[in-house]
Amino acid sequence: MCNLYAMTGSQQAIREAARVMTDRTGNLRPLPEIWPNTMVPIVRNAPDGRELVMARWGMPTPPGYLKSHRVDQGVTNIRNPTSTWWKRWESIAHRCLVPLTAFSEPERLPDGTSRPVWFARSDGEPLAFFAGIWCQWTSVRKLADGETTDDLFGFLTTVANREVGAIHP
């Protein structure tokens, strides 16, 4: 999954599909273009049941990749969850569901440019979920904001299926 998706479904549909007990998001607006570092809804486990909360897209970047960077832009797609960096967040307490209505992959065109190709469910259901992990982390996500403590999340990804892989592996 590349770095663009949409969540234009209803808040009530998310609550019902994920059996959410507590909604801490306020009034959700449609999000037709979600890019990394955006605050979006996720469903996570809480002591009193599942909760719907807002979190920032992009897990903490492993320190080896941040050596000369002043800003941590985050890791949006976790392809190797067995890495020691991600192990700390493998428990049930850090698992989450990320609601979506569509996601995009870049198609490379013959002239060297690209265009987004959108994918959505074909069974008539408007809502789907990505599996993910989340954490609370203190870092500099934007220089203008300085150091902040945020709830962050990333998707657990795997090899693309045939349909998606034909556009982007």
BADREN-677523 format. One line per 10 residues: their letters; for each residue x, y, z of N, C-alpha, C, O. Coordinates in nm, 2 decimals. Layout:
BEGIN
a = X:Y:Z:X:Y:Z:X:Y:Z:X:Y:Z ~ ...
***
This chain:
BEGIN
mcnlyamtgs = 0.09:-0.12:0.00:0.00:0.00:0.00:0.09:0.12:0.00:0.17:0.14:0.09 ~ 0.07:0.20:-0.10:0.15:0.33:-0.10:0.08:0.43:-0.02:-0.01:0.40:0.05 ~ 0.13:0.55:-0.02:0.10:0.65:0.08:-0.02:0.74:0.04:-0.01:0.86:0.05 ~ -0.13:0.68:0.01:-0.25:0.75:-0.02:-0.37:0.66:0.00:-0.38:0.56:-0.07 ~ -0.47:0.70:0.08:-0.59:0.62:0.09:-0.71:0.72:0.13:-0.68:0.84:0.15 ~ -0.83:0.67:0.13:-0.95:0.75:0.16:-1.04:0.68:0.26:-1.04:0.56:0.27 ~ -1.10:0.77:0.34:-1.20:0.72:0.43:-1.32:0.81:0.42:-1.33:0.92:0.49 ~ -1.42:0.78:0.34:-1.54:0.86:0.32:-1.66:0.80:0.37:-1.77:0.86:0.35 ~ -1.65:0.68:0.43:-1.77:0.62:0.49:-1.81:0.69:0.62:-1.75:0.78:0.67 ~ -1.92:0.64:0.67:-1.98:0.70:0.79:-1.92:0.66:0.92:-1.87:0.54:0.93
qqaireaarv = -1.92:0.74:1.01:-1.86:0.71:1.15:-1.94:0.60:1.21:-1.89:0.51:1.28 ~ -2.07:0.60:1.19:-2.16:0.49:1.24:-2.12:0.36:1.18:-2.12:0.26:1.25 ~ -2.09:0.36:1.05:-2.05:0.23:0.99:-1.92:0.17:1.05:-1.91:0.05:1.07 ~ -1.83:0.26:1.08:-1.71:0.22:1.14:-1.74:0.16:1.28:-1.69:0.05:1.31 ~ -1.82:0.23:1.36:-1.85:0.18:1.49:-1.92:0.05:1.49:-1.89:-0.04:1.57 ~ -2.01:0.03:1.40:-2.09:-0.10:1.39:-2.00:-0.21:1.34:-2.00:-0.32:1.40 ~ -1.92:-0.19:1.23:-1.84:-0.30:1.17:-1.73:-0.34:1.27:-1.70:-0.46:1.28 ~ -1.67:-0.25:1.35:-1.56:-0.28:1.44:-1.61:-0.31:1.58:-1.53:-0.33:1.67 ~ -1.74:-0.30:1.60:-1.80:-0.32:1.74:-1.73:-0.22:1.84:-1.68:-0.27:1.94 ~ -1.73:-0.09:1.81:-1.66:0.01:1.89:-1.75:0.04:2.01:-1.87:0.05:2.00
mtdrtgnlrp = -1.69:0.04:2.13:-1.76:0.07:2.25:-1.76:0.22:2.28:-1.86:0.27:2.34 ~ -1.65:0.28:2.25:-1.63:0.42:2.29:-1.57:0.50:2.16:-1.48:0.45:2.10 ~ -1.64:0.61:2.13:-1.60:0.69:2.02:-1.54:0.82:2.07:-1.61:0.90:2.13 ~ -1.41:0.84:2.05:-1.34:0.96:2.10:-1.30:1.06:1.99:-1.22:1.14:2.01 ~ -1.36:1.04:1.87:-1.32:1.12:1.76:-1.39:1.25:1.74:-1.35:1.33:1.66 ~ -1.51:1.27:1.80:-1.59:1.39:1.77:-1.66:1.36:1.64:-1.69:1.25:1.60 ~ -1.69:1.46:1.56:-1.76:1.45:1.43:-1.66:1.43:1.32:-1.58:1.52:1.29 ~ -1.66:1.31:1.26:-1.56:1.28:1.15:-1.61:1.34:1.02:-1.73:1.32:0.99 ~ -1.53:1.40:0.95:-1.56:1.45:0.82:-1.51:1.35:0.72:-1.42:1.27:0.75 ~ -1.56:1.35:0.60:-1.51:1.26:0.49:-1.36:1.30:0.46:-1.33:1.41:0.46
lpeiwpntmv = -1.28:1.20:0.44:-1.14:1.22:0.42:-1.10:1.15:0.28:-1.06:1.04:0.28 ~ -1.13:1.23:0.17:-1.11:1.17:0.04:-0.96:1.15:0.00:-0.93:1.07:-0.09 ~ -0.87:1.22:0.06:-0.72:1.20:0.04:-0.65:1.20:0.17:-0.63:1.31:0.23 ~ -0.60:1.09:0.21:-0.53:1.08:0.34:-0.38:1.05:0.30:-0.35:0.95:0.24 ~ -0.29:1.14:0.34:-0.15:1.13:0.32:-0.08:1.10:0.45:-0.14:1.12:0.55 ~ 0.05:1.06:0.44:0.12:1.04:0.57:0.12:1.16:0.66:0.12:1.27:0.61 ~ 0.13:1.13:0.79:0.14:1.24:0.89:0.00:1.30:0.92:-0.01:1.40:0.99 ~ -0.11:1.25:0.86:-0.24:1.31:0.88:-0.31:1.24:1.00:-0.28:1.12:1.02 ~ -0.39:1.31:1.07:-0.46:1.26:1.18:-0.59:1.20:1.13:-0.67:1.26:1.06 ~ -0.61:1.07:1.16:-0.72:0.99:1.10:-0.78:0.90:1.21:-0.71:0.87:1.31
pivrnapdgr = -0.90:0.84:1.18:-0.95:0.75:1.28:-0.89:0.61:1.27:-0.86:0.56:1.16 ~ -0.87:0.55:1.39:-0.83:0.41:1.40:-0.91:0.35:1.51:-0.97:0.41:1.60 ~ -0.92:0.21:1.51:-0.99:0.14:1.61:-0.89:0.06:1.69:-0.81:-0.01:1.63 ~ -0.88:0.07:1.82:-0.78:0.00:1.90:-0.85:-0.05:2.02:-0.96:-0.01:2.06 ~ -0.78:-0.15:2.09:-0.83:-0.21:2.21:-0.80:-0.11:2.33:-0.70:-0.05:2.33 ~ -0.90:-0.11:2.42:-0.88:-0.03:2.54:-0.93:-0.11:2.66:-1.00:-0.21:2.63 ~ -0.90:-0.08:2.78:-0.95:-0.16:2.89:-1.10:-0.18:2.90:-1.15:-0.29:2.94 ~ -1.18:-0.08:2.85:-1.32:-0.10:2.85:-1.38:-0.14:2.71:-1.50:-0.12:2.69 ~ -1.30:-0.19:2.62:-1.35:-0.24:2.49:-1.28:-0.16:2.38:-1.20:-0.08:2.40 ~ -1.33:-0.19:2.26:-1.27:-0.12:2.15:-1.31:0.03:2.14:-1.42:0.07:2.18
elvmarwgmp = -1.21:0.11:2.11:-1.24:0.26:2.10:-1.20:0.31:1.96:-1.10:0.26:1.90 ~ -1.27:0.41:1.92:-1.24:0.48:1.79:-1.17:0.61:1.83:-1.23:0.69:1.90 ~ -1.05:0.63:1.79:-0.97:0.75:1.82:-0.90:0.81:1.70:-0.89:0.74:1.59 ~ -0.85:0.93:1.71:-0.77:0.99:1.61:-0.62:0.96:1.64:-0.57:0.97:1.75 ~ -0.55:0.92:1.53:-0.40:0.90:1.54:-0.33:0.95:1.42:-0.40:0.97:1.31 ~ -0.20:0.97:1.43:-0.12:1.02:1.32:-0.06:0.91:1.24:-0.01:0.82:1.30 ~ -0.08:0.91:1.11:-0.03:0.80:1.02:0.12:0.81:1.00:0.18:0.91:0.95 ~ 0.19:0.71:1.06:0.34:0.70:1.04:0.40:0.66:1.18:0.41:0.75:1.27 ~ 0.44:0.54:1.19:0.50:0.49:1.31:0.64:0.55:1.33:0.70:0.60:1.23 ~ 0.71:0.54:1.45:0.84:0.60:1.46:0.94:0.53:1.37:0.94:0.41:1.35
tppgylkshr = 1.03:0.61:1.31:1.13:0.56:1.22:1.24:0.50:1.30:1.29:0.56:1.40 ~ 1.29:0.38:1.26:1.41:0.33:1.33:1.53:0.43:1.34:1.55:0.49:1.23 ~ 1.59:0.44:1.45:1.70:0.54:1.46:1.81:0.54:1.36:1.86:0.65:1.32 ~ 1.84:0.43:1.31:1.95:0.42:1.20:1.91:0.50:1.08:2.00:0.54:1.00 ~ 1.78:0.52:1.05:1.74:0.59:0.93:1.72:0.74:0.96:1.70:0.82:0.86 ~ 1.74:0.78:1.08:1.72:0.92:1.12:1.85:1.00:1.14:1.85:1.12:1.18 ~ 1.96:0.94:1.12:2.09:1.00:1.16:2.11:1.14:1.13:2.15:1.22:1.22 ~ 2.08:1.19:1.01:2.11:1.33:0.98:1.97:1.41:0.96:1.98:1.52:0.90 ~ 1.87:1.35:1.00:1.74:1.42:0.99:1.69:1.48:1.12:1.71:1.43:1.22 ~ 1.63:1.60:1.11:1.58:1.67:1.22:1.43:1.64:1.25:1.38:1.66:1.35
vdqgvtnirn = 1.37:1.58:1.15:1.22:1.55:1.15:1.20:1.40:1.12:1.27:1.34:1.03 ~ 1.12:1.34:1.20:1.08:1.20:1.18:0.95:1.19:1.10:0.85:1.22:1.16 ~ 0.96:1.16:0.97:0.84:1.16:0.89:0.75:1.03:0.91:0.64:1.03:0.87 ~ 0.81:0.94:0.98:0.73:0.82:1.02:0.74:0.71:0.91:0.77:0.74:0.79 ~ 0.71:0.59:0.95:0.70:0.47:0.86:0.55:0.44:0.85:0.49:0.40:0.95 ~ 0.50:0.44:0.73:0.36:0.42:0.71:0.32:0.28:0.68:0.22:0.23:0.72 ~ 0.42:0.20:0.62:0.39:0.06:0.59:0.50:-0.03:0.65:0.62:-0.01:0.63 ~ 0.45:-0.12:0.74:0.55:-0.21:0.81:0.55:-0.34:0.73:0.45:-0.42:0.74 ~ 0.66:-0.36:0.66:0.67:-0.48:0.58:0.73:-0.60:0.65:0.71:-0.71:0.61 ~ 0.81:-0.57:0.75:0.88:-0.67:0.82:0.85:-0.66:0.97:0.94:-0.61:1.05
ptstwwkrwe = 0.74:-0.71:1.02:0.70:-0.70:1.16:0.79:-0.78:1.25:0.78:-0.76:1.37 ~ 0.87:-0.87:1.20:0.96:-0.95:1.28:1.09:-0.88:1.32:1.17:-0.93:1.40 ~ 1.11:-0.76:1.26:1.23:-0.68:1.29:1.23:-0.64:1.44:1.12:-0.62:1.50 ~ 1.34:-0.64:1.50:1.35:-0.61:1.64:1.29:-0.47:1.67:1.24:-0.45:1.78 ~ 1.29:-0.38:1.58:1.24:-0.24:1.60:1.09:-0.25:1.63:1.03:-0.18:1.71 ~ 1.02:-0.34:1.56:0.87:-0.34:1.57:0.82:-0.44:1.68:0.71:-0.43:1.72 ~ 0.91:-0.53:1.73:0.87:-0.63:1.83:0.80:-0.57:1.95:0.71:-0.63:2.00 ~ 0.84:-0.45:1.99:0.78:-0.39:2.11:0.64:-0.36:2.10:0.56:-0.35:2.20 ~ 0.59:-0.36:1.97:0.45:-0.32:1.95:0.37:-0.44:1.89:0.27:-0.42:1.83 ~ 0.41:-0.56:1.91:0.34:-0.68:1.85:0.23:-0.73:1.94:0.16:-0.81:1.90
siahrclvpl = 0.22:-0.68:2.06:0.11:-0.73:2.15:-0.03:-0.68:2.11:-0.04:-0.59:2.03 ~ -0.13:-0.75:2.16:-0.27:-0.72:2.14:-0.29:-0.57:2.17:-0.37:-0.50:2.10 ~ -0.23:-0.52:2.28:-0.25:-0.38:2.32:-0.22:-0.28:2.21:-0.27:-0.17:2.21 ~ -0.13:-0.32:2.12:-0.08:-0.22:2.02:-0.14:-0.25:1.88:-0.10:-0.19:1.78 ~ -0.23:-0.34:1.87:-0.29:-0.37:1.74:-0.41:-0.27:1.71:-0.47:-0.23:1.81 ~ -0.43:-0.24:1.59:-0.54:-0.16:1.55:-0.60:-0.19:1.42:-0.54:-0.27:1.34 ~ -0.71:-0.14:1.39:-0.78:-0.15:1.26:-0.79:-0.01:1.21:-0.82:0.09:1.28 ~ -0.76:0.01:1.08:-0.76:0.14:1.01:-0.87:0.14:0.91:-0.86:0.07:0.81 ~ -0.98:0.21:0.93:-1.09:0.21:0.84:-1.06:0.28:0.71:-0.99:0.38:0.71 ~ -1.11:0.23:0.60:-1.09:0.29:0.47:-1.20:0.26:0.37:-1.27:0.16:0.39
tafseperlp = -1.21:0.34:0.27:-1.31:0.31:0.17:-1.24:0.28:0.03:-1.30:0.22:-0.06 ~ -1.11:0.33:0.02:-1.03:0.30:-0.10:-0.89:0.33:-0.07:-0.85:0.40:0.03 ~ -0.80:0.27:-0.15:-0.65:0.30:-0.14:-0.60:0.32:-0.28:-0.66:0.27:-0.37 ~ -0.48:0.38:-0.28:-0.43:0.41:-0.41:-0.29:0.35:-0.43:-0.21:0.34:-0.33 ~ -0.25:0.32:-0.55:-0.12:0.28:-0.59:-0.08:0.36:-0.71:-0.16:0.39:-0.79 ~ 0.05:0.40:-0.72:0.09:0.48:-0.83:0.12:0.39:-0.96:0.19:0.29:-0.95 ~ 0.06:0.42:-1.07:0.08:0.35:-1.19:0.19:0.43:-1.27:0.17:0.55:-1.30 ~ 0.30:0.37:-1.31:0.40:0.44:-1.39:0.36:0.44:-1.53:0.32:0.33:-1.59 ~ 0.36:0.56:-1.59:0.32:0.57:-1.73:0.44:0.57:-1.82:0.55:0.60:-1.77 ~ 0.42:0.54:-1.95:0.54:0.53:-2.04:0.62:0.66:-2.05:0.74:0.65:-2.08
dgtsrpvwfa = 0.56:0.78:-2.02:0.64:0.90:-2.03:0.72:0.93:-1.90:0.79:1.03:-1.88 ~ 0.72:0.83:-1.80:0.79:0.85:-1.68:0.72:0.91:-1.56:0.76:0.90:-1.45 ~ 0.60:0.96:-1.59:0.52:1.02:-1.48:0.43:0.90:-1.42:0.44:0.79:-1.47 ~ 0.36:0.94:-1.32:0.27:0.84:-1.26:0.13:0.90:-1.24:0.12:1.02:-1.23 ~ 0.04:0.81:-1.22:-0.10:0.86:-1.18:-0.15:0.76:-1.08:-0.12:0.64:-1.08 ~ -0.24:0.81:-0.99:-0.30:0.72:-0.89:-0.40:0.63:-0.95:-0.49:0.67:-1.02 ~ -0.40:0.50:-0.91:-0.50:0.40:-0.94:-0.57:0.37:-0.81:-0.50:0.32:-0.72 ~ -0.70:0.38:-0.80:-0.77:0.36:-0.68:-0.83:0.21:-0.67:-0.88:0.16:-0.78 ~ -0.82:0.15:-0.56:-0.88:0.02:-0.53:-0.98:0.03:-0.42:-0.96:0.10:-0.32 ~ -1.10:-0.04:-0.44:-1.20:-0.05:-0.34:-1.26:-0.18:-0.34:-1.23:-0.26:-0.43
rsdgeplaff = -1.34:-0.21:-0.24:-1.40:-0.35:-0.24:-1.50:-0.36:-0.36:-1.56:-0.27:-0.40 ~ -1.50:-0.48:-0.41:-1.59:-0.51:-0.53:-1.72:-0.58:-0.49:-1.80:-0.61:-0.58 ~ -1.74:-0.61:-0.36:-1.85:-0.68:-0.32:-1.97:-0.59:-0.28:-2.07:-0.64:-0.22 ~ -1.96:-0.46:-0.30:-2.07:-0.37:-0.27:-2.06:-0.31:-0.13:-2.13:-0.21:-0.10 ~ -1.97:-0.36:-0.05:-1.95:-0.31:0.08:-1.86:-0.19:0.07:-1.75:-0.19:0.01 ~ -1.89:-0.07:0.13:-1.81:0.05:0.11:-1.69:0.05:0.21:-1.59:0.12:0.18 ~ -1.70:-0.02:0.32:-1.60:-0.01:0.42:-1.50:-0.13:0.43:-1.55:-0.24:0.42 ~ -1.38:-0.10:0.45:-1.28:-0.21:0.47:-1.19:-0.16:0.58:-1.20:-0.05:0.63 ~ -1.10:-0.25:0.63:-1.00:-0.21:0.73:-0.86:-0.27:0.69:-0.85:-0.38:0.64 ~ -0.76:-0.19:0.72:-0.62:-0.23:0.72:-0.59:-0.28:0.86:-0.63:-0.22:0.96
agiwcqwtsv = -0.51:-0.39:0.87:-0.45:-0.42:1.00:-0.33:-0.33:1.02:-0.26:-0.30:0.93 ~ -0.32:-0.29:1.15:-0.20:-0.21:1.18:-0.16:-0.22:1.32:-0.21:-0.30:1.40 ~ -0.06:-0.15:1.36:-0.01:-0.13:1.50:0.00:0.02:1.53:0.01:0.10:1.44 ~ -0.01:0.05:1.66:-0.01:0.19:1.70:0.08:0.20:1.83:0.11:0.10:1.89 ~ 0.12:0.32:1.85:0.20:0.35:1.98:0.18:0.49:2.01:0.14:0.57:1.93 ~ 0.22:0.53:2.13:0.23:0.67:2.17:0.38:0.70:2.17:0.46:0.62:2.23 ~ 0.42:0.81:2.11:0.56:0.84:2.08:0.59:0.99:2.09:0.51:1.07:2.04 ~ 0.70:1.02:2.14:0.75:1.16:2.14:0.86:1.18:2.04:0.96:1.12:2.05 ~ 0.84:1.28:1.95:0.93:1.31:1.84:0.90:1.44:1.78:0.80:1.51:1.81 ~ 0.98:1.48:1.69:0.96:1.60:1.60:0.90:1.55:1.47:0.98:1.49:1.39
rkladgettd = 0.78:1.57:1.45:0.71:1.54:1.32:0.71:1.65:1.22:0.72:1.63:1.10 ~ 0.70:1.77:1.28:0.71:1.90:1.20:0.80:1.99:1.27:0.78:2.02:1.39 ~ 0.89:2.06:1.21:0.98:2.15:1.27:0.90:2.26:1.34:0.94:2.31:1.45 ~ 0.80:2.31:1.27:0.72:2.42:1.33:0.66:2.39:1.46:0.64:2.48:1.54 ~ 0.62:2.26:1.48:0.56:2.22:1.60:0.65:2.18:1.71:0.62:2.18:1.83 ~ 0.78:2.15:1.68:0.87:2.10:1.77:0.84:1.96:1.82:0.77:1.89:1.75 ~ 0.89:1.93:1.94:0.87:1.79:1.99:0.72:1.78:2.04:0.68:1.86:2.12 ~ 0.65:1.68:1.99:0.52:1.65:2.04:0.51:1.50:2.07:0.58:1.42:2.03 ~ 0.41:1.47:2.16:0.37:1.33:2.19:0.24:1.30:2.12:0.14:1.37:2.14 ~ 0.25:1.20:2.03:0.13:1.16:1.95:0.10:1.01:1.96:0.19:0.93:1.98
dlfgflttva = -0.02:0.98:1.93:-0.06:0.84:1.90:-0.03:0.82:1.75:-0.08:0.90:1.67 ~ 0.05:0.73:1.72:0.10:0.70:1.58:0.05:0.56:1.54:0.03:0.48:1.62 ~ 0.04:0.54:1.41:0.00:0.41:1.36:0.07:0.38:1.22:0.11:0.48:1.15 ~ 0.08:0.26:1.19:0.12:0.22:1.06:0.05:0.09:1.01:0.00:0.02:1.10 ~ 0.05:0.06:0.88:-0.02:-0.06:0.83:0.08:-0.17:0.83:0.20:-0.15:0.81 ~ 0.03:-0.29:0.85:0.10:-0.41:0.83:0.08:-0.45:0.69:-0.03:-0.48:0.65 ~ 0.18:-0.46:0.61:0.17:-0.49:0.47:0.24:-0.62:0.43:0.32:-0.67:0.50 ~ 0.21:-0.67:0.31:0.26:-0.79:0.26:0.28:-0.78:0.11:0.26:-0.67:0.05 ~ 0.32:-0.88:0.04:0.33:-0.88:-0.10:0.20:-0.85:-0.17:0.10:-0.91:-0.12 ~ 0.20:-0.77:-0.27:0.07:-0.74:-0.34:0.01:-0.86:-0.40:0.08:-0.94:-0.45
nrevgaihp = -0.12:-0.86:-0.41:-0.19:-0.96:-0.48:-0.18:-0.93:-0.63:-0.12:-0.83:-0.67 ~ -0.23:-1.02:-0.72:-0.22:-1.01:-0.86:-0.27:-0.88:-0.91:-0.21:-0.81:-1.00 ~ -0.39:-0.84:-0.87:-0.46:-0.72:-0.92:-0.38:-0.59:-0.88:-0.36:-0.51:-0.97 ~ -0.35:-0.58:-0.76:-0.27:-0.46:-0.71:-0.13:-0.47:-0.77:-0.07:-0.36:-0.81 ~ -0.06:-0.58:-0.76:0.07:-0.60:-0.81:0.09:-0.56:-0.96:0.20:-0.53:-1.00 ~ -0.01:-0.57:-1.04:0.00:-0.54:-1.18:0.02:-0.39:-1.19:0.07:-0.34:-1.30 ~ -0.02:-0.31:-1.09:0.00:-0.16:-1.10:0.12:-0.13:-1.02:0.20:-0.05:-1.07 ~ 0.14:-0.19:-0.90:0.26:-0.15:-0.82:0.29:-0.27:-0.73:0.20:-0.31:-0.65 ~ 0.41:-0.33:-0.73:0.44:-0.45:-0.65:0.45:-0.42:-0.51:0.47:-0.51:-0.43
***
